[in-house]
């Protein structure tokens, strides 16, 4: 039991708050941290000195500050980085968000009649046009879109969903396709093997309990060697003969020809040949080949906000929107506004550079190298070795796993600081700056750093090595 003198050694909450002074956090949040530490001191065997207690509290408050959602500088070379918010939004989208968020809007009002209207009526219309479907709708993410579809088609006596074993993938955050199927109430019916599935495998599995056929695009990995699987047109034809719905989960959902679009310059040149990326199936392609419904993400290759988009046959889309569960998954006004502006860009034929993730991918290596040299020149005189390196950027976000985009990096080696400590200082800076370790250097890949952030990169590095 702690003695009275040791209890008196515990500083009061008010004394600690006064010593902390102003912070960037709300007072209530600071107070909660201080009280938690004081309570822990009452249970401890020894009470540290006041300055030590204050230091621990400051560190805890700094960790809490860093956990707030905030802008970061992405020097990882991963364009669609799930941990960093995936695709950044374009200037026009941000402008629309500010306008809609700051005022009332016609979210569920028909301005033509003055009566209550349908949420996302315009966006449903434009998404159907973009996807080449009869109709479309939106929910809050692609996993939710898949769950909604599965719940609808397996709500009756038929529960089985046929899927190839080669498509039982795991997506970000540890979510696995089999678990999503089971959580929706469906019964999984696996066909084929990991590397080879034939059309006859699907045909043999169809029975009285079959509710639908599901195809999941392997967007976050690839199989090579002795592999085979039927295409969507073949599966669609089988599904039509058996009068079964055929659904494809595309995951990333590119709406442009990725093999022609994403370009990077040859290292060291201002301009250069296109670097072809692998082809990513588009919703329009899949629907044209016979799928009844397709679902995909709004915040990956499409370059919009997080959303789950469903497109396809009008009858089926209408049925999904009548599901009571649909209301729990619907998007709010900000997501709808951001996605609406993003889709309008595509329909207007706006240049790809208006979609930030595509603009970053297309930046010539010559431009990146010039930026890297300017950054390095600005770091002269610091206790730091800095040089230009070659990078291998990736699209990320579970898309185009075989594609690599040549890039340019700023390679840093501090003279008085361990690399891990240097990386930690950059992460804790304002704004937090993320790179990766390679070749005994900390590398910042400029393909994922916006040009407007270069000055902040310089300032953050200066602060990190000067501390």
C-alpha positions in Angstrom: 0.0 0.0 0.0 1.3 3.4 -0.9 2.3 5.5 2.1 1.0 9.1 2.7 4.3 10.8 1.7 4.4 9.0 -1.6 0.8 9.9 -2.3 1.6 13.5 -1.6 4.4 13.3 -4.2 1.8 12.8 -6.9 1.3 16.1 -8.7 -2.2 17.5 -8.8 -4.2 17.6 -12.1 -4.3 21.4 -12.0 -0.6 21.7 -11.5 0.1 19.5 -14.4 -2.4 21.4 -16.6 -0.7 24.7 -15.8 2.7 23.2 -16.6 1.5 21.9 -19.9 0.3 25.2 -21.1 -1.7 25.7 -24.3 -1.9 22.7 -26.6 -3.4 22.0 -30.0 -6.0 19.6 -28.5 -9.3 20.4 -26.8 -9.1 21.0 -23.1 -11.4 18.1 -22.3 -9.1 15.7 -24.3 -6.0 17.0 -22.4 -7.8 16.7 -19.1 -8.7 13.1 -19.7 -5.1 12.2 -20.5 -3.8 14.0 -17.4 -6.3 12.3 -15.1 -5.5 8.9 -16.6 -1.8 9.4 -15.8 -2.5 10.6 -12.3 -4.6 7.6 -11.7 -1.8 5.3 -12.9 0.6 7.0 -10.5 -1.7 6.1 -7.6 -1.3 2.4 -8.5 2.5 2.6 -9.2 5.1 1.6 -6.6 7.2 4.7 -7.2 6.3 8.2 -8.2 8.7 9.7 -10.8 9.9 13.3 -10.6 7.5 16.0 -11.7 9.4 16.7 -14.9 9.4 13.0 -15.8 5.6 12.8 -15.3 5.2 15.9 -17.4 7.3 14.4 -20.1 5.2 11.2 -20.2 2.0 13.2 -20.4 3.4 15.4 -23.2 4.4 12.2 -25.2 0.9 10.8 -24.7 -0.7 14.0 -25.9 1.6 14.1 -28.9 0.6 10.5 -29.8 -3.1 11.6 -29.4 -2.5 14.6 -31.7 -0.9 12.4 -34.3 -4.0 10.1 -34.3 -6.2 12.9 -35.5 -7.2 12.7 -39.2 -4.9 15.2 -41.0 -3.1 15.8 -44.3 0.1 13.9 -44.8 2.8 14.0 -47.5 2.9 10.6 -49.3 6.5 9.8 -50.4 5.9 6.1 -50.5 5.4 5.8 -54.2 2.1 4.1 -53.8 -0.5 6.1 -55.7 -3.7 4.6 -54.2 -2.5 4.0 -50.6 -5.2 2.5 -48.4 -3.6 3.6 -45.2 -3.3 7.2 -46.5 -6.8 7.7 -47.7 -6.5 6.1 -51.1 -7.2 8.6 -54.0 -6.9 12.3 -53.3 -9.7 14.4 -54.6 -9.4 17.0 -57.4 -9.7 20.8 -57.0 -13.2 20.9 -58.6 -14.4 18.1 -56.3 -13.0 20.0 -53.2 -14.7 23.2 -54.4 -18.0 21.3 -54.7 -17.7 19.8 -51.3 -17.1 23.2 -49.7 -20.1 24.6 -51.4 -22.4 21.8 -50.5 -21.2 21.4 -46.9 -21.5 25.1 -46.2 -25.1 25.5 -47.1 -28.4 23.6 -47.4 -28.9 21.5 -50.5 -31.4 19.5 -52.5 -30.4 16.1 -51.1 -33.9 14.7 -51.2 -35.9 17.5 -52.8 -37.2 17.5 -56.4 -36.6 21.2 -57.4 -38.8 20.7 -60.5 -41.9 19.8 -58.5 -41.1 21.1 -55.0 -41.9 17.6 -53.7 -39.7 15.1 -51.8 -37.2 13.7 -54.3 -35.0 10.7 -54.7 -31.6 10.8 -53.1 -28.8 10.7 -55.7 -31.1 10.6 -58.7 -28.7 12.6 -60.9 -25.7 10.6 -59.8 -27.5 7.3 -60.4 -28.2 8.5 -64.0 -24.7 9.6 -64.8 -23.1 6.5 -63.2 -25.3 4.3 -65.4 -24.0 6.3 -68.5 -20.4 6.0 -67.4 -20.7 2.2 -66.7 -22.7 1.4 -69.8 -25.5 -0.1 -67.6 -29.2 0.3 -67.7 -29.1 1.7 -64.1 -26.7 2.3 -61.2 -26.8 3.1 -57.5 -24.3 3.9 -54.7 -23.6 2.6 -51.2 -20.8 3.5 -48.8 -18.1 1.1 -50.0 -17.6 -1.9 -52.3 -17.8 -4.5 -49.5 -21.2 -3.1 -48.6 -22.2 -3.3 -52.3 -21.3 -6.9 -52.4 -23.1 -7.7 -49.1 -26.2 -6.0 -50.3 -26.2 -8.0 -53.6 -25.6 -11.2 -51.7 -28.3 -10.6 -49.2 -30.8 -9.8 -51.9 -30.2 -12.9 -54.0 -29.9 -15.3 -51.1 -32.9 -14.1 -49.0 -35.1 -16.9 -50.2 -34.8 -20.6 -50.1 -31.8 -20.6 -52.4 -28.6 -19.8 -50.5 -25.7 -21.1 -52.6 -23.3 -18.7 -54.3 -21.0 -20.3 -56.8 -17.4 -18.9 -56.9 -14.1 -20.2 -58.2 -11.5 -21.2 -55.6 -9.0 -19.0 -57.4 -11.1 -15.9 -56.5 -11.4 -16.5 -52.7 -9.2 -13.5 -52.1 -8.4 -11.4 -49.0 -8.9 -7.6 -49.3 -7.5 -4.8 -47.2 -7.9 -4.9 -43.4 -8.0 -8.7 -43.2 -11.4 -9.0 -44.9 -11.9 -12.2 -46.8 -14.4 -12.9 -49.6 -15.6 -16.2 -48.0 -16.3 -14.3 -44.7 -18.2 -11.6 -46.5 -20.3 -14.3 -48.2 -21.0 -16.0 -45.0 -21.8 -12.8 -43.1 -24.4 -12.0 -45.7 -26.2 -15.3 -45.1 -25.0 -17.0 -48.3 -23.7 -20.5 -48.5 -20.4 -20.7 -50.3 -20.1 -23.2 -53.2 -16.5 -23.4 -54.3 -15.6 -24.8 -57.7 -12.4 -25.6 -59.6 -9.0 -25.3 -58.0 -6.8 -22.4 -57.0 -5.1 -22.3 -60.4 -7.6 -23.8 -62.8 -11.4 -23.5 -63.1 -13.4 -24.5 -66.1 -16.8 -23.7 -67.3 -17.9 -27.3 -66.7 -16.9 -26.8 -63.0 -19.5 -24.0 -62.8 -22.1 -26.0 -64.7 -21.7 -29.1 -62.5 -22.2 -27.0 -59.3 -25.5 -25.5 -60.4 -28.4 -27.1 -58.5 -31.7 -26.4 -56.8 -30.0 -24.4 -54.1 -28.0 -22.1 -56.4 -28.9 -18.5 -56.0 -26.3 -16.8 -58.2 -22.8 -17.0 -59.8 -20.2 -14.6 -58.4 -16.9 -13.7 -60.1 -14.4 -11.7 -58.2 -11.6 -9.9 -60.1 -8.2 -10.8 -58.7 -7.1 -7.2 -58.6 -4.6 -7.4 -55.7 -2.7 -10.5 -56.9 -2.1 -12.5 -60.0 -1.7 -16.2 -61.0 0.9 -17.3 -63.5 2.0 -20.6 -65.1 -0.5 -23.5 -65.4 -3.6 -21.5 -64.9 -7.0 -21.2 -66.6 -10.4 -19.7 -66.0 -13.5 -18.9 -68.1 -14.1 -15.3 -69.1 -17.1 -13.3 -68.1 -18.9 -13.9 -71.4 -18.7 -17.7 -71.0 -20.0 -17.5 -67.5 -22.7 -15.1 -68.5 -24.0 -17.4 -71.2 -24.1 -20.3 -68.7 -26.0 -18.1 -66.2 -28.5 -17.1 -68.8 -29.2 -20.7 -69.8 -29.7 -21.6 -66.2 -31.7 -18.4 -65.4 -29.3 -17.4 -62.7 -28.0 -13.9 -61.9 -24.3 -13.4 -62.7 -22.5 -10.7 -60.7 -18.9 -9.5 -60.9 -17.0 -7.7 -58.2 -14.4 -5.6 -60.0 -12.9 -4.1 -56.8 -10.9 -1.2 -58.2 -13.3 -0.2 -61.0 -11.2 1.7 -63.6 -13.4 3.4 -66.3 -10.5 4.2 -68.6 -8.0 2.0 -70.6 -5.3 1.7 -68.0 -2.9 0.0 -70.5 -2.9 3.3 -72.5 -3.4 5.9 -69.9 -0.8 5.7 -67.2 2.5 7.0 -68.5 5.9 7.8 -67.1 9.0 9.2 -68.7 12.2 7.3 -69.1 14.5 8.0 -66.2 16.3 11.2 -66.6 14.4 12.5 -69.6 12.0 15.3 -69.8 9.8 13.2 -72.0 9.9 9.6 -72.9 8.0 6.5 -74.1 4.8 5.4 -72.4 5.2 2.7 -69.9 2.3 0.3 -70.5 0.4 -0.9 -67.5 -1.7 -4.1 -67.4 -5.3 -3.8 -68.5 -7.9 -3.4 -65.8 -11.4 -4.5 -66.8 -13.9 -1.7 -66.8 -17.5 -1.9 -65.7 -18.7 -1.2 -69.2 -16.6 -4.2 -70.6 -18.0 -6.6 -68.0 -21.6 -5.6 -68.5 -21.2 -5.7 -72.2 -19.9 -9.3 -71.9 -23.1 -10.3 -70.1 -22.8 -9.7 -66.4 -26.1 -8.8 -64.8 -24.5 -6.6 -62.1 -21.1 -5.2 -61.4 -19.8 -3.5 -58.3 -16.6 -1.5 -57.7 -15.0 1.1 -55.6 -15.3 4.9 -56.1 -12.0 5.8 -54.4 -9.4 3.7 -56.2 -8.8 4.0 -59.9 -11.9 6.1 -60.4 -10.3 8.7 -58.2 -13.4 9.7 -56.2 -14.5 9.4 -52.6 -15.0 6.1 -50.8 -18.2 4.5 -52.2 -19.5 1.2 -53.5 -21.0 1.5 -57.0 -23.4 -1.0 -58.4 -24.4 -0.9 -62.1 -26.2 -3.2 -64.5 -29.8 -4.3 -65.2 -32.4 -1.8 -64.2 -34.7 -4.4 -62.7 -32.1 -5.7 -60.4 -30.7 -2.3 -59.4 -34.3 -1.2 -58.5 -34.8 -4.3 -56.4 -31.6 -3.6 -54.5 -32.7 -0.1 -53.7 -36.0 -1.4 -52.3 -34.1 -3.6 -49.8 -34.5 -2.3 -46.2 -30.8 -2.9 -45.7 -30.1 -0.4 -48.5 -30.9 2.5 -46.2 -28.2 1.5 -43.7 -25.6 1.6 -46.5 -26.6 4.8 -48.3 -24.1 7.7 -48.7 -24.3 11.1 -47.2 -24.5 14.5 -49.1 -20.7 14.9 -49.1 -19.9 11.6 -50.7 -22.6 12.1 -53.3 -21.4 15.6 -54.1 -17.8 14.4 -54.5 -18.7 11.4 -56.6 -21.1 13.4 -58.7 -18.3 15.9 -59.7 -15.9 13.1 -60.3 -18.3 11.3 -62.7 -19.1 14.6 -64.5 -15.4 15.0 -65.2 -15.3 11.6 -67.0 -18.5 12.3 -68.9 -17.3 15.7 -70.0 -14.2 14.2 -71.4 -12.1 16.3 -69.1 -8.3 15.6 -69.2 -7.0 12.8 -67.0 -4.9 15.4 -65.2 -8.1 16.6 -63.5 -8.1 13.3 -61.6 -5.1 13.7 -59.2 -4.2 10.0 -59.0 -4.0 9.8 -62.8 -2.1 13.1 -63.0 0.5 11.8 -60.5 0.9 8.6 -62.5 1.4 10.5 -65.8 4.0 12.9 -64.5 7.2 12.7 -66.7 10.3 11.5 -64.9 12.2 14.5 -66.2 9.9 16.8 -64.2 10.3 14.6 -61.1 14.1 14.7 -61.5 14.1 18.5 -61.8 12.0 18.7 -58.6 14.3 16.3 -56.8 17.4 18.4 -57.8 15.7 21.6 -56.5 14.9 19.9 -53.2 18.4 18.6 -52.8 19.9 22.0 -53.5 17.8 23.5 -50.8 19.1 21.0 -48.3 22.8 22.0 -48.9 24.7 22.6 -45.7 22.7 20.3 -43.5 24.3 17.3 -41.7 22.7 15.1 -44.3 23.7 13.2 -47.5 21.1 13.8 -50.2 20.9 12.4 -53.7 18.6 11.6 -56.6 17.5 7.9 -56.8 15.4 5.7 -59.1 12.0 4.7 -57.8 9.5 2.0 -58.7 6.1 3.4 -57.9 3.0 1.2 -57.7 -0.7 1.9 -58.2 -1.7 0.2 -55.0 -5.1 -0.1 -53.4 -5.4 -3.7 -54.5 -5.1 -2.7 -58.2 -2.7 -3.6 -61.1 -0.4 -5.8 -59.0 2.0 -6.5 -61.9 2.5 -2.9 -62.9 5.4 -0.7 -61.9 5.9 2.9 -62.9 9.5 4.2 -63.1 9.9 7.1 -60.8 12.4 9.4 -59.1 13.3 9.5 -55.4 15.1 11.9 -53.0 17.5 9.7 -51.1 18.4 10.9 -47.6 21.0 9.8 -45.1 21.4 11.9 -41.9 24.9 12.1 -40.4 24.0 12.2 -36.7 20.8 10.2 -36.6 19.7 6.6 -37.1 17.5 6.1 -40.2 14.7 4.7 -38.1 14.8 7.8 -35.8 14.9 10.1 -38.8 11.9 8.3 -40.4 10.0 8.7 -37.0 10.8 12.4 -36.9 9.4 12.9 -40.4 6.2 11.0 -39.4 5.8 13.2 -36.4 6.4 16.4 -38.3 3.8 18.9 -39.5 2.7 17.8 -41.9 3.6 14.1 -41.3 5.9 13.0 -44.1 6.1 9.3 -45.1 8.8 7.6 -47.1 10.4 4.2 -47.1 13.8 2.7 -46.2 15.9 1.1 -49.0 19.6 0.8 -49.9 20.6 2.3 -46.6 18.7 5.5 -47.3 15.3 7.0 -46.5 13.6 7.5 -49.8 10.9 10.0 -50.7 9.3 9.0 -54.0 8.2 12.2 -55.8 5.6 10.5 -58.0 3.2 10.6 -55.0 4.3 14.0 -53.7 2.4 16.9 -55.1 4.6 19.7 -56.5 2.9 22.2 -54.2 4.3 20.2 -51.3 8.0 20.5 -52.2 8.6 23.5 -49.9 7.0 21.7 -47.0 9.1 18.6 -47.7 12.3 20.8 -47.5 11.1 22.5 -44.2 10.2 19.1 -42.6 13.6 17.6 -43.5 15.4 20.7 -42.1 13.5 20.5 -38.9 14.1 16.7 -38.5 17.9 17.0 -38.8 18.2 20.2 -36.8 16.4 18.9 -33.7 
